[in-house]
């Protein structure tokens, strides 16, 4: 198996959103990830076609009844041979199932126990339900997504679930694995989407602290669509382009390629009082040509420009095609693993699996005898698709 995490084994307790994303990242980087589904999730023989959810790519799937003592023991046996286990339940659920961190670390003192929640393992919100939109609200992020005078706009669920959640869980697990190589000891990684999202806002805290970011007037600042040179603009064909011409030399290139070079009104780039007026003027300029025409003028220049693309369009753009940013795997177009490595390059392996699709195979790989596997299946402790 390729990738820098080749040789590491991770047990993933099935969940949704950020947990599977973290597991996908670890798998993309070469780790052997085994996804543990509930036995009740097996609906019959596994279909011949891969599961639709590409977040499940790259790992084998075993179905275990974690309410069955033999199922719990089976999982703990898997933990004994693993480097890490990750889960995304509310605080206390894993403990009630008898597979909490104390139990797992007793069976394997070097195992890394990665935990993913929205609010964290403690705090007044800890036991409550929530979703990305709630976590990024409490973290002080959502308030700042949106245009002046408009309702805050959730940025899909990318900031809390995936940026502040799954990415931080994957990073935390890798960091703890590195530390375990030195100490020989595992530990618990408490990943909270509120915490991760707060960290993602670090630069804006710095800007606020020196008066460069007005938190009480969203949509009026440098990077939140307040500036005329950092925004998206509609084109003649109804498509959009994006600008990020912040630095003086990039702004000068914007002026030159839009034909506004020498225009006195645009000379004071950082005069915030003029930003709304200048934005209206730029809107008139950009709507006069199609997106394709603006690409012909500005693409690959120092304007800091790019067309605003759909997912399908992004997969077809020449830059992304050249870098193989997207790849067709198992007949499905999807993002390629990232980042890139010069020596241990990651590659996609298994297509997304259905619940219980690899139950017997996983147990065999983990050293279970054939008779023991038959007994576990017969007892309902594990289930095959």
Order of alpha helices (4+ residues) and beta strands (2+ residues): beta-alpha-beta-beta-alpha-beta-alpha-alpha-beta-alpha-alpha-beta-alpha-alpha-beta-beta-alpha-alpha-alpha-beta-alpha-alpha-beta-beta-alpha-alpha-beta
